[in-house]
Amino acid sequence: MYTADLFPLDNFPVECMVTDDKRRIVYINRYIEKQYGYSSDELLGADLFVLLSKASQIMYDIYIASCITAAGVTTRACYEHTG
């Protein structure tokens, strides 16, 4: 049995989200639905910034986006890696 089977992300007691390279939300777990009051149908495909305060948006742009870019992480790179 894989760890993912034992500990599905939907049951994590913390926020778990996946976005694409354009900041679109492609996965959220149930904790985020409860925490923010949105359903997954409302958030999937939405811009990540709908969940972030202005200060968090600035932090994302300054630190996280630049780290991702510097590391060369893109959707294409992820697909090529997992093949």
N, C-alpha and C positions, 0 to 999 in steps of 0.2 A: 504494500500500500504506500502511495506517495504522500509526502507531507501535505501537499495541496488537498488531498482527500481527507486527511485528518483535521486540518485547520483551514476550512474554506474561508476565503477573504470576506464573504458576506457575513460571517459570524464574528469577525474580529471586533473587539470592543474599542477600536480606535478608527479614525477616518482612513479610508483607503480609496485612492482615486488614480485613474490613469488618463492622461491626455495625449493627444497627438502633437505633432510638431507645429501645429497652428493654434495650440491651446484649447482645442475642442475636447470636451469631456467624452471619453469613450467607455469609461467604466466608473461606477461608484458602488460602494458597499452599503449595506442597510444602515450602518451607523450614521453615514452622511445624510441619508434620507431622514432619519430621526432627528439629528442634530440641527439641520437647516430647514426642515419642514417641506422639502421638495421631494417629489417622486423621481425615480430614475427616468421615467418618460419625459419629465420636464427638463432634466439636466443633461441627458445624453445628447450630444451634438452642440450643447451650449458652450459659450466661451468660459473658460476657467474663472475669469475675472468677475462673473456674476456672484461668485461665492467669496471674493476677497474684498477687504476694505481698501480704500485708496492707498493707505500706507503699505499694505501687503502687496498691492499691485506694483508699487514702486520697488519694493524689496525684490519681488519676482523679476522685474525687468533688469534691475541692477545686478543682482547676484545669481539667481537661478538660471535665467535665460543665458547670461554670459558664460556661466560654467558649462551649460549644455552645449552651447556653440563652440566653446574652446575645446571641449572633449570630442567634438565632431559627431555628437549623437543626433541622428535624424531618423525619421521613419524608415527611410531606405536602408540605413546602416543596420537598424534593428532587424528588418526583414532579411537582409543578406546574411546577418550573423546566425539567425535561427533557421535559415535556408529552407 
